[in-house]
Amino acid sequence: MRRLAAALTLLILCGAAPAGAKPEGGASFAAFLTDLRRDAAARGVSDATLDAAFREVKAPDPSILARTKKQGEFSRPVWDYLVGAVTPGRIARGRARAQALAATLQAIEARYGVPESVVLAIWGVESDFGASAGTVPTIRALATLASAGHRGDLFRNELLDALQILQRGDITPSAMSGSWAGAMGQVQFLPSTYLGHAVDFDGDGRRDIWQDDADALASIASYLKDLGWRPGLSWGYEVRLPQDFDLSRYAADLSDFTSRGVMRTDGGALPGIGKGSLFLPGGLGGPVFLLTDNFEVIRGYNTSDSYALAVGHLADRLAGGPALAAPWPTKAPRLDGAGIKALQQGLTAKGFYRGDADGRAGPKLREAVRRYQIDAGLPADGYASPALLSHLKGP
């Protein structure tokens, strides 16, 4: 399930429509609905439910397909993303919501083992604590993407899952809304994620992630628990590295980092158990983070490094933690999408990178960069920089 969630997040945020994909209309959309009705019936969806779902959807929405050509978190510098995601206003709103929902949040943390600050942070990043949950009708969005064959059968299956949700009576078609890509409600769950992880926390018989704060927050916690959240362990820490630190040993037990002189910037002690990995999203000139396994759990919710870092830092701020100690290298040269693609291709040619040359940075590219840096005798910060691309190309 985690692998599927990560793949779907990548597709939704960054996918481009396949060559030749066109919105279907007229007879072709009618044929799509005929086939869909057959498949929906096999899943227990009645004709009445399907007819109600499509009462206001008679053709694809061209504006939705246009959105598939735009990139999301993966194309922006991490510091730009954090500036928009972790603002003083959002921190203040989150703390106010935490106070208003204190009893509910405490009960959710007790049941699922996920800190209330992390649950709040995801709620804040996804929908600004429920204030911006999206107004695009989910059936319209998914039917548009599915009828165009966008990403094969992925969105068709999500559409069938959405119809199952309607069949169960958790929400009405008019109230089922969210993003242009079918992510729903205050928590931005895809229908498949909803079916697998949403919960009815208040016991009213419906799993309402659209209007019910308790259900929305508990569903976030339930999903993180199912993804493998380890209670009692932070997502990570901003740290300072000692001079001449050996970056080639970037993954080890947390206790090993302590013995090698790595210190938290907030003055706290690193845990004595668990594993960590260094993350330098701006290279040696920016903040340094020591990530735990729970960072990867957050990435299961959304595979963007920037997203997971924003959630982690916002959670810390909501819990009273300080702003980042180190400045971001905002003036330093950086690779754009074409540059990252060239780096991926160069690393592939030298045997360090295995994956699509898609122009998007992520953990796979970071590990390939580190391997190349270690092999070349360079500081292994894992940062995809213009200087690294020049070194890779050679004189």
C-alpha positions as CSV (number, residue, x, y, z in Angstrom):
1,M,0.0,0.0,0.0
2,R,2.8,2.4,0.8
3,R,4.5,1.8,-2.6
4,L,1.1,2.5,-4.3
5,A,0.6,5.6,-2.3
6,A,4.0,6.9,-3.2
7,A,3.6,6.1,-6.9
8,L,0.2,7.8,-7.0
9,T,1.5,10.9,-5.3
10,L,4.3,11.2,-7.8
11,L,1.8,10.8,-10.7
12,I,-0.6,13.3,-9.3
13,L,1.9,16.0,-8.5
14,C,4.2,15.8,-11.4
15,G,2.9,13.6,-14.1
16,A,2.5,14.8,-17.6
17,A,-0.2,13.6,-19.9
18,P,1.1,10.8,-22.2
19,A,1.7,11.6,-25.8
20,G,-1.6,11.4,-27.8
21,A,-3.9,11.6,-24.8
22,K,-7.0,13.6,-25.6
23,P,-10.1,14.5,-23.6
24,E,-12.9,12.2,-24.6
25,G,-16.2,13.7,-25.5
26,G,-19.5,12.8,-27.1
27,A,-19.8,9.2,-28.1
28,S,-16.4,8.3,-26.8
29,F,-17.2,9.5,-23.3
30,A,-20.5,7.7,-23.4
31,A,-18.6,4.5,-24.3
32,F,-16.3,5.1,-21.4
33,L,-19.3,5.4,-19.1
34,T,-20.8,2.2,-20.4
35,D,-17.6,0.3,-19.7
36,L,-17.3,2.0,-16.3
37,R,-20.9,1.0,-15.4
38,R,-20.0,-2.7,-16.0
39,D,-16.8,-2.5,-13.8
40,A,-18.6,-0.6,-11.1
41,A,-21.4,-3.1,-10.9
42,A,-18.8,-5.8,-10.4
43,R,-17.7,-3.9,-7.3
44,G,-21.2,-3.6,-6.0
45,V,-22.0,-0.1,-7.2
46,S,-25.6,0.3,-8.2
47,D,-26.9,2.0,-11.3
48,A,-28.6,4.5,-9.1
49,T,-25.3,5.4,-7.4
50,L,-23.5,5.8,-10.7
51,D,-26.3,7.9,-12.2
52,A,-26.3,10.2,-9.2
53,A,-22.5,10.5,-9.4
54,F,-22.5,11.5,-13.1
55,R,-25.6,13.7,-13.0
56,E,-23.5,16.9,-13.3
57,V,-20.7,15.2,-15.3
58,K,-21.6,14.9,-19.0
59,A,-18.1,15.4,-20.6
60,P,-14.5,15.7,-19.5
61,D,-13.1,19.0,-18.1
62,P,-10.3,20.3,-20.4
63,S,-9.0,22.5,-17.6
64,I,-8.2,19.5,-15.5
65,L,-6.1,17.8,-18.2
66,A,-4.2,21.1,-18.7
67,R,-3.1,20.9,-15.0
68,T,-1.3,17.6,-15.6
69,K,1.4,19.4,-17.5
70,K,2.4,21.5,-14.6
71,Q,5.0,20.4,-12.1
72,G,4.7,20.6,-8.3
73,E,7.0,20.3,-5.3
74,F,9.7,18.4,-7.2
75,S,10.7,21.4,-9.4
76,R,11.0,24.1,-6.7
77,P,14.0,24.7,-4.4
78,V,13.2,23.3,-1.0
79,W,13.6,26.7,0.6
80,D,10.9,28.2,-1.6
81,Y,8.6,25.4,-0.7
82,L,9.2,25.8,3.0
83,V,8.7,29.6,2.9
84,G,5.2,29.0,1.6
85,A,4.4,26.0,3.8
86,V,5.8,27.1,7.2
87,T,4.7,30.7,7.7
88,P,4.1,32.7,10.9
89,G,0.4,32.8,10.1
90,R,0.1,29.1,9.6
91,I,2.0,28.4,12.8
92,A,-0.4,30.7,14.7
93,R,-3.4,29.1,13.1
94,G,-2.1,25.7,13.9
95,R,-1.5,26.5,17.5
96,A,-5.0,28.0,17.8
97,R,-6.5,24.8,16.3
98,A,-4.4,22.7,18.6
99,Q,-5.9,24.5,21.6
100,A,-9.4,24.3,20.4
101,L,-9.1,20.5,19.6
102,A,-6.8,19.6,22.5
103,A,-8.9,16.7,23.8
104,T,-9.5,15.2,20.4
105,L,-5.8,15.4,19.5
106,Q,-4.8,13.8,22.7
107,A,-7.2,11.0,22.2
108,I,-5.9,10.5,18.6
109,E,-2.3,10.4,19.7
110,A,-3.1,7.9,22.5
111,R,-4.8,5.6,20.0
112,Y,-2.4,5.8,17.1
113,G,0.9,6.8,18.6
114,V,1.4,9.7,16.2
115,P,2.3,13.1,17.8
116,E,-0.5,15.6,17.6
117,S,2.0,18.2,16.2
118,V,2.7,15.9,13.2
119,V,-1.0,15.3,12.6
120,L,-1.6,19.0,12.7
121,A,1.3,19.8,10.4
122,I,0.0,17.4,7.7
123,W,-3.5,18.9,8.1
124,G,-2.0,22.4,7.8
125,V,0.1,21.7,4.7
126,E,-2.7,19.7,3.0
127,S,-5.6,22.1,3.5
128,D,-4.5,24.9,5.9
129,F,-6.3,23.1,8.7
130,G,-9.4,22.4,6.7
131,A,-9.9,25.9,5.3
132,S,-8.7,25.1,1.8
133,A,-9.7,21.5,1.1
134,G,-10.4,22.1,-2.6
135,T,-13.7,22.6,-4.4
136,V,-13.2,20.5,-7.6
137,P,-15.9,17.7,-7.8
138,T,-14.0,14.4,-7.3
139,I,-16.0,12.5,-9.8
140,R,-15.5,15.2,-12.5
141,A,-11.7,15.2,-11.9
142,L,-11.3,11.4,-11.9
143,A,-13.6,10.8,-14.8
144,T,-11.7,13.4,-16.9
145,L,-8.3,11.8,-16.1
146,A,-9.6,8.3,-16.5
147,S,-11.5,8.8,-19.8
148,A,-8.3,10.4,-21.3
149,G,-6.3,7.3,-20.3
150,H,-4.0,9.5,-18.2
151,R,-1.5,7.2,-16.6
152,G,-3.1,4.0,-17.8
153,D,-5.7,2.5,-15.4
154,L,-4.6,4.4,-12.2
155,F,-7.2,7.1,-12.3
156,R,-9.9,4.6,-13.6
157,N,-9.3,2.5,-10.5
158,E,-9.4,5.6,-8.3
159,L,-12.7,6.5,-9.9
160,L,-14.2,3.1,-9.2
161,D,-13.0,3.4,-5.6
162,A,-14.7,6.8,-5.4
163,L,-17.9,5.2,-6.6
164,Q,-17.6,2.6,-3.9
165,I,-17.3,5.4,-1.3
166,L,-20.6,6.9,-2.6
167,Q,-22.2,3.5,-2.5
168,R,-21.3,3.1,1.1
169,G,-23.0,6.4,1.9
170,D,-20.0,8.2,3.5
171,I,-20.5,11.3,1.4
172,T,-22.9,12.6,-1.4
173,P,-21.6,13.3,-4.9
174,S,-22.2,17.0,-4.5
175,A,-20.1,17.1,-1.3
176,M,-17.3,14.8,-2.5
177,S,-14.7,17.4,-3.6
178,G,-11.0,18.1,-3.4
179,S,-8.1,18.8,-5.8
180,W,-8.1,18.7,-9.6
181,A,-6.4,15.3,-9.4
182,G,-8.9,13.6,-7.2
183,A,-7.3,14.0,-3.8
184,M,-10.2,14.5,-1.4
185,G,-11.2,16.6,1.6
186,Q,-9.2,18.2,4.4
187,V,-6.6,15.4,4.3
188,Q,-6.3,15.1,0.5
189,F,-6.7,11.3,0.4
190,L,-7.1,9.6,-2.9
191,P,-10.2,7.3,-2.9
192,S,-8.0,4.2,-2.6
193,T,-6.2,5.7,0.4
194,Y,-9.6,6.6,1.9
195,L,-10.9,3.1,1.6
196,G,-7.8,1.7,3.2
197,H,-7.0,4.1,6.0
198,A,-9.8,6.6,6.8
199,V,-11.6,6.2,10.1
200,D,-14.8,7.1,11.8
201,F,-13.3,8.5,15.0
202,D,-16.4,10.2,16.3
203,G,-18.6,7.0,15.8
204,D,-21.3,8.6,13.8
205,G,-21.3,5.8,11.2
206,R,-19.5,7.8,8.5
207,R,-15.8,8.4,7.7
208,D,-16.1,12.1,6.9
209,I,-12.7,13.7,5.9
210,W,-14.6,16.6,4.3
211,Q,-16.4,18.3,7.2
212,D,-15.6,16.4,10.4
213,D,-12.3,17.6,12.0
214,A,-12.1,14.6,14.3
215,D,-12.4,12.1,11.4
216,A,-9.9,14.0,9.3
217,L,-7.3,14.2,12.0
218,A,-7.7,10.6,13.1
219,S,-7.5,9.5,9.4
220,I,-4.2,11.2,9.1
221,A,-2.9,9.4,12.2
222,S,-4.3,6.1,11.1
223,Y,-2.6,6.4,7.7
224,L,0.8,7.3,9.3
225,K,0.5,4.4,11.7
226,D,-0.3,2.0,8.8
227,L,2.7,3.4,7.0
228,G,4.9,2.4,9.9
229,W,5.2,5.4,12.2
230,R,7.5,4.6,15.2
231,P,6.1,6.2,18.4
232,G,8.6,8.2,20.5
233,L,10.9,9.0,17.5
234,S,11.1,12.4,15.8
235,W,11.0,12.7,12.0
236,G,14.5,14.2,12.2
237,Y,16.7,17.1,13.6
238,E,18.6,20.1,12.3
239,V,22.2,19.4,13.2
240,R,25.7,20.9,13.1
241,L,28.6,18.8,11.7
242,P,32.0,19.1,13.2
243,Q,34.9,20.4,11.0
244,D,36.2,17.8,8.5
245,F,33.3,15.5,9.1
246,D,33.3,12.4,6.9
247,L,30.2,12.7,4.8
248,S,30.8,9.3,3.1
249,R,29.4,7.8,6.4
250,Y,26.1,9.5,6.0
251,A,23.9,6.7,7.3
252,A,24.4,5.1,10.7
253,D,23.0,4.5,14.1
254,L,22.0,7.8,15.8
255,S,24.4,7.0,18.6
256,D,27.2,6.8,16.1
257,F,26.5,10.3,14.9
258,T,26.7,11.5,18.5
259,S,30.0,9.8,19.0
260,R,31.3,11.6,15.8
261,G,30.5,15.0,17.2
262,V,27.1,15.7,15.4
263,M,25.0,18.0,17.5
264,R,21.4,19.2,17.4
265,T,21.2,23.0,16.7
266,D,18.5,23.4,19.4
267,G,20.8,22.0,22.1
268,G,18.9,18.8,22.7
269,A,20.5,15.3,22.7
270,L,20.1,12.8,19.9
271,P,18.3,9.6,20.8
272,G,20.5,6.7,21.8
273,I,18.6,4.2,19.6
274,G,17.4,4.2,16.1
275,K,19.1,4.9,12.7
276,G,19.7,8.2,11.0
277,S,20.7,9.6,7.6
278,L,22.1,13.0,6.7
279,F,20.2,15.2,4.4
280,L,21.7,18.4,3.0
281,P,19.0,19.8,0.7
282,G,21.0,22.9,-0.1
283,G,24.4,21.3,0.0
284,L,27.1,22.2,2.5
285,G,26.1,25.8,2.3
286,G,22.7,25.3,3.9
287,P,20.9,23.6,6.8
288,V,21.9,20.0,7.6
289,F,19.3,17.5,8.8
290,L,19.6,14.1,10.4
291,L,16.6,12.1,9.3
292,T,15.0,9.1,11.0
293,D,12.8,6.3,9.7
294,N,9.7,8.5,10.4
295,F,10.8,10.9,7.7
296,E,10.3,8.1,5.2
297,V,6.8,7.5,6.7
298,I,5.9,11.1,6.0
299,R,7.2,10.6,2.5
300,G,4.7,7.7,2.2
301,Y,2.0,10.3,2.5
302,N,3.6,12.4,-0.2
303,T,6.9,11.4,-1.9
304,S,8.3,14.9,-2.2
305,D,11.4,15.6,0.1
306,S,10.3,19.2,0.3
307,Y,6.8,18.2,1.5
308,A,8.2,15.8,4.2
309,L,10.7,18.4,5.4
310,A,7.9,21.1,5.5
311,V,5.7,18.8,7.5
312,G,8.5,17.9,9.9
313,H,9.6,21.5,10.5
314,L,6.0,22.8,10.8
315,A,5.4,20.1,13.4
316,D,8.4,21.2,15.4
317,R,7.3,24.9,15.2
318,L,3.7,24.0,16.3
319,A,5.2,22.2,19.3
320,G,7.2,25.3,20.3
321,G,10.5,24.5,18.5
322,P,12.7,27.2,17.0
323,A,13.2,28.3,13.4
324,L,16.0,26.8,11.4
325,A,19.4,27.9,12.7
326,A,21.3,27.8,9.4
327,P,20.4,30.0,6.4
328,W,19.4,28.7,3.0
329,P,21.9,29.3,0.1
330,T,19.3,31.2,-1.8
331,K,21.9,33.1,-3.9
332,A,23.9,30.0,-4.9
333,P,23.5,28.7,-8.5
334,R,21.2,25.7,-8.8
335,L,20.2,23.2,-11.4
336,D,16.8,23.6,-13.2
337,G,14.8,20.7,-14.4
338,A,16.9,20.4,-17.6
339,G,20.1,20.4,-15.6
340,I,18.8,17.7,-13.2
341,K,17.9,15.6,-16.2
342,A,21.4,16.1,-17.7
343,L,22.8,15.0,-14.4
344,Q,20.6,11.9,-14.2
345,Q,21.7,11.0,-17.7
346,G,25.4,11.5,-16.9
347,L,25.2,9.5,-13.8
348,T,23.3,6.7,-15.6
349,A,26.1,6.6,-18.3
350,K,28.6,6.1,-15.5
351,G,26.6,3.4,-13.7
352,F,25.6,5.4,-10.7
353,Y,21.9,6.2,-11.3
354,R,19.1,3.8,-12.2
355,G,15.8,5.4,-12.9
356,D,14.0,7.7,-15.3
357,A,15.8,10.9,-16.4
358,D,12.7,13.0,-15.5
359,G,14.4,16.2,-14.3
360,R,13.2,15.7,-10.7
361,A,15.4,15.5,-7.7
362,G,14.6,12.9,-5.0
363,P,16.2,10.2,-2.8
364,K,17.2,8.0,-5.7
365,L,19.2,10.8,-7.4
366,R,20.6,11.9,-4.0
367,E,22.0,8.4,-3.4
368,A,23.5,8.3,-6.9
369,V,25.1,11.7,-6.4
370,R,26.6,10.5,-3.1
371,R,28.0,7.4,-4.7
372,Y,29.6,9.4,-7.5
373,Q,31.0,12.0,-5.0
374,I,32.6,9.2,-2.9
375,D,34.0,7.6,-6.0
376,A,35.4,10.9,-7.2
377,G,36.8,11.9,-3.8
378,L,34.3,14.9,-3.4
379,P,32.5,15.8,-0.2
380,A,29.5,13.5,-0.3
381,D,26.7,15.9,0.5
382,G,24.3,14.4,-2.1
383,Y,23.5,17.8,-3.5
384,A,22.8,18.0,-7.2
385,S,24.6,21.3,-8.0
386,P,25.8,23.0,-11.2
387,A,29.4,22.4,-10.0
388,L,28.7,18.7,-9.7
389,L,27.3,18.5,-13.3
390,S,30.4,20.3,-14.6
391,H,32.6,17.8,-12.8
392,L,30.6,14.9,-14.2
393,K,31.0,16.2,-17.7
394,G,34.7,16.7,-17.2
395,P,37.1,19.2,-18.8
